[in-house]
Structure formats: structure tokens, C-alpha cells
Amino acid sequence: MMSTIKYGILSLTFLCLFVTYSFADKYPKNPKVNILNYQFQIELSDDTDEIKCKAKIDVSYLGEGVQVLRLDLTKASEALENKGMTVSQVMADGKELSFTHEGDALKITLPAASRINQRSQYTVVYSGVPATGLKIANNKHGDRTFFSDNWPDKARNWLAVVDHPYDKATSEFVVTAPDHYQVVSNGLKVEETDLGNGNRLTHWKQSVPIASWLYVLGVAEFAVQHVDDFDGKAIETWVYRQDRDAGFYDFAEPTKKALEFYSDYVGPFSYEKLANIQSNSVSGGMEAASAILYSEGSVVGDRNERWRNVVIHEIAHQWFGNAVTEYDWDDVWLSEGFATYFTSLFIEHQYGQDAFMEQMTTSKKRVDSFHAENPGYTIIHDNLDDMSKVTTSQTYHKGSWVLHMLRGMIGDDLFWKGIRTYYAKYQDLNATTADFRREMEEVSGVDLGVFLEQWLYKSGALVVDGSWSYDKNKKALNIALNQTQDDGSLFVMPIQVAIYQSDTKNPMIETVTINKENNTFSLPINFEPTKVVLDPDSWVLMESAFQKKK
């Protein structure tokens, strides 16, 4: 276990000034509509890049009065060089339904207004060449492949879906493709049949609800390995056939160790398998549920640290982002910030404290660099309407540091207890930052309002200039800590102080809380310190200068 930290009780000095924010991205959510399952029957060919799809969509209506079912599906247009999808038919109960299809919106007119708890299935038949979202191209070996690239809202370019994380659904991919390909997707393979006409049908079924960006399809000439089992579920590697040896070697580690760690410390793994897949549709990694895509350049045969850490990050996403999914894009840090910090936590567990601190130091440098160029940026978006700005390096790295500081404030035991209760409550569901705050507060007994407000909803970077001196007559250590950031922001933050005596290697640890521009503290100490160190274990995201007063 990790060392216990002594911040918790002092964080109660935070002022209860938290403002309730109601940021929400601009997607047209409909809380009366709940998609239960998608089945995509897709035909692929070597003769054309056109795909043919029959989508069967199971819907539960949670409210009455819905007259139009809206789905996202990008329409073919001249602006897309005639790429996109063309809908030929929409059916329900054997009858054709009228619809409109403009831009990204397919609007289906229902035969009658919805009733509460009504269950219906709709079939949408369409075809076209995807403008994006599904990459049909030769891989680095010159072989034709088909790989999805849905992040963050590109699934609509080839799938008729509610293309937003708030409405999670189960899914099935029933793919007919030339029989020299293998097909991989979410969940479990329930059928593989050679059709006798040069084509093969492959049926994958995902029984756990997931967001649309997590749907995955990979069609290529693969080398496939059953690596191991975890909790009765397969760990698999899918790489280009030419990269068999290097790929099988690279992806064998540390997949199972990471699955074990997150299962032990956070909660049960949600999905039916875990496949690591080489692809040409992503540049790094994409955390598709149960079937992770990696750049084709990830396979090098040396298990290098860079790609090892990408594997860990994408596996962490299976818990955060995939199983517990942000309800709104404004809260995307619940996915990326969490996956970044939990990558570092696995590294701490598996490779030691020094490796962990290297991760946190690198993250801090990226936070500082980004802040210097974007001083007004906040982690939580304010009603995001431009999906090209959904994430930045700050979402990952400052988000990671927020969790690190929270762990420092409330201590290891309460941090992990809070994480486990948060995960248990929202596994396979959606969550918001307010949900996360509530769970951590209930476990810790600490009001986290000001802490989360200043680090998530506001911009700013903490800069501290301080000094210390010892008053022999009063036997007191006097500390001055001044907030010197030049952007007008002020932080309320507990900070540890390590006080060293010449005859001991173990310092006395005290905690002080800054809450204004200029802060002074007088601590009763019955010895003259030889050294005083501010934030000795690097729990606070700040720049600091701290020395003995001359």
C-alpha cells in the first residue's frame, strides 16, 4: 500500500463558498429516449469503399409525447466530396416510416407519440462511403484494412446512433466481409460463418452498455493470440500478420498486471474480454471498450516504456471513461484526467515511487507550459460547442494533478475508499463532477467545494514565494507564504512543511493552509531546525521558492 498522508483534517479549513455550476455541452439531449441496443449489419467489399448497413435500434421511451426520434448520421453531400451516408428506408413493425435527413441529423417521424415505458425497434437502411469515422485504407504493409476512428463524435459518419456519451447502449456488429479478413469488435464473438461465396460473416456482441465513441471495428489480415485469461475473460492480441512476433511480444505485458491492479483497487472489470489491436486509424491509443486500438507504429518488438504507458493508460480507461462515463463532454476530465492519474498509480504500484514521480513531474511541466500559452483555460468546459476543443493536454495532466492533490488532502485510505464507492455506484452508467464530489465528500467528511472550484472551474496557477525563520526566545518556527501568481487568482490550499533536526533523518511534518495573498504562520517547535522544506513529497501543483530568511 501507499504511504499515509496527514492532510485530511486540515482541509476542513476550506471556506464553503463553492458555486454550483450548470455547464452542459450543446448536444440536443432527449431524456425521454433511451437507446437500449444497436445491431449494425454491415457489408464490406474489396471492390469499393462503400459500406452497406442495416441498423436495428431498440428504444425505450422514458416519457410520453415524443413524436420524432433523432439519430446522428452524416448525410452524403458535395461538401464532403459526395462522401457520407444515404438513407433508403426506415421501418418499424413492418411498416415504412417517414424521415428527414439533413446534415448530421436523421429525424424519424413516429407513427404515434410515445408512451411511458414504450419499447420499440426501428430499422434504418443506408449506404455510402464514410468521410471519416471508419478508415478504409492500406496499412503500412500495403494491405487493405477497415478500422473505426470514432473519437469524439465521428461514429455518426458511418453508424446511425445517438453520438453522445450520455446515452449508453449495448451493441452488435454483424459484419460480412471478404473471407481473407478477420473481424474484431466489442464484446464476444458469437458467430463466424464462411458463406461459400468468398465472404465470411462475423458477429460480435457487446452485452454491457457503452458510449458511441467506444464502438470499435477492425477488419484486416490479423495474427491473433489468446494471451491469457483474467477473471475468466480472455486477454487477446490482434496485430497485422507481418508483425506477429513483435506484436505478440509487445502486448503480452503489462496487460494482465494492469487489469489485476485496477480490479483490486477500483472495482470489477466490466467487459467480456480485453483485446489489444494494432490499427492504422489512430495515432496513439483509443480505449474502445474491451477492444483497444493502437497505432500501427506501436508494434516494435522491444516493449519500450512509451508504448507500455499507452497500454496502461488505455486499460485504465476501461474503468474511467468506459465503465464510468462522463454524462456531458464538459466533464471529459472524468475520463482523461482519471486515466492519466491511474496510469501513474499503476506505475507507482508496479515500478516504484521514483517512476511515479517522474510521471507527475512530466505532467506538471506540461501543465505549466499549457498555462503559459492559455492562461484563461479551465478543465471543465463552459457549455462546449466546438468538439475540436473537447480535450487538451490540460484535460489529461492538470486533471491528473487534481486527483493527486485530492489524494494528498484526504489520505490514501479515504482516497481509495472514495474511488471504489464512486466506481461501484456509477459502473456502466454516467457520472458528473458533482457526482464524484458527492461520493468523495461522503467518504472523507471533507467539504471539497472550494478545492474543486478553484482547480476545475477556474483558471490559474499557484505560485508561492516563502521564507522561514526560527525565534529562539519564543521557540517558534515562523513561516511566510505569499501567493505571487500574476493573474489575480487566489487559492485556498493546505501545504505540508517538513522540519528537519540535525540529529534525525525523519523530519517533523506540519501542515499549513494558505487562503489569502500573504500568509504567516507561527509553529511551536522546541528545537532550531537545520532545514525546512515546503511540500516535501510534491502533493501540490505549484511553483515555489522557499528559503531561510536572512
Phi, psi and omega in degrees: 000160180276158185296147179280140183246149191256025184281323198322301190294328182286339179290350176293347178285356178301142178281142182272072184244016188296130177270136177277113179266152179230045178295144176205136178293174192270006181296138181282079181292150174229097183294351178276350183246128177233111176285127182266316185204142169246137167239118181255111175264107191242136175248128179241153185218155171273349184273340184207157174272000177289135173253149174244132185223137168243111182258123174255123190238117179266128187233139169245130180265122183267357178211162180268162172092003176286124182250341181227127175265119180261129173236159175265126175199120185286123182278141175301140182203162176296327180298333177260019181058040179067013172274163184119183186251145175241122181273128179257337185197144171230129185231153168207131180054038177077005181241144178284142178247149176280153182205162169237149181220105180224134179061239179259002189251119169258116183246117184259123178280121183283149180295335176205154179299146186293154171248155177298134180070012175294138174245130181219155173236136180237144177244125179243123180252127182206168179204165178155175176261119182297132174289326176198186178088319173231112182270120177248107188194166175285142175276187186294343178266002180086009180266141179291136180218163176228117180223136177288156176207075192272344187293139345270334182221043180259359177301329182298345180285346178215351179236136174276105189214168159275103192269065182203145186290346186291337183244096182271147182212158170283168186206158174222137172244116178248102193247126172255121184215162176307143192283002173273356178262154163251153186237133177232144179205190180292151170079219184249145174280120183254347177202143169215114187227125170284126187273352176084001180241023183089001180242159177231138175259129178232130185240117175248141183230124178256110186270359181249132182295135180220164178282159188296329181291346183268356174290141187223145171218130174228125181229115184196177171270095189263154156259129188237132180232133166275106188281313187188183173237148175227120180053039179078009183242145186285140166254123187233154171238131176235112180227163176304144185302327180290340184254023186307304187294312181296319182291317178298324179290311185297314189274356178291337179229147355257040191306308184293322179298321179292318177301318179295316182298308182293326177294318181290318189267333186250305182161179187294145174292132189280334199254170190278344180199175169223113179246132171261125192232125172283136184211170176245018183258347181233156182265338178234259176224152176226123195279032181315138189298122177073354186210091189272133176264138175233153175306147178296340176281357180288337183270108181230345175085016181233004180050048184289160187296323182301307183284332173303315182290329174296317178302313180299315181300314183291328176290321176302325178297335180300333175270313188246111187115313181270296181287308171260112188247137176301136179288333187220147180297337177298337181258030186296344177297335177297341174263298189284320177296319179294312181298324179293313181290322181286339167296313179297323179294321175295320178299320177299316181294318190267327189239355171107167184297321181296318179296322177298313182293330174299319178297314183292324178294317177298317178299318181298319178299320179290323176298312182296318181296316180295317182296323180299327181266340183224069190295339182263007187286138175243148182296312178276124183290156177255089178059062184303130175231359178241102187290348174289347181251018186296325176228153169222176176299334179292324177303318180286303195274318174290324174302318177299317181292329176300315178294322178297315179294322177299316177300319178295323183289315189258350178093156184304310187300313181289325177301309182292325177296317179296319178298317181294320180290322177299313181294316182298323183284326188245011178301130181066018178234195176247153179218160176240170175299323178297323177297315179298315178303314183299316180294318181290326178290319180296324180285318188269337186074013183251132174285117184258012186302303182295320180303309182289324179300312187286332183264336184252317188264350179236158175271181178121155178225133184281125176233125185238131173242120187218169178209165177220155175208161181241127177264105184294325182292318182267356183048058183222138173267118181259127183236133173241128178230117182247130174279121188242012176300142189261013182258008178085356181280153173226143183245151167251115190207125171285139181225132177283150174231127177260125184245117186258142173244146189300331186264017179215147176270343183260114183284159167283135180250123173238160179234131175241154181239118175276141180213008177210184185294311181243123185235133176233145182221142175235114184251125178293118181224126184270018174215156178274120183293147172271337181200142174230128184239130177274132178050062188296332183255013174056059178262351186241135178280097182200161165259135184217146169235124187213122183210168178290134181290132180278000000 
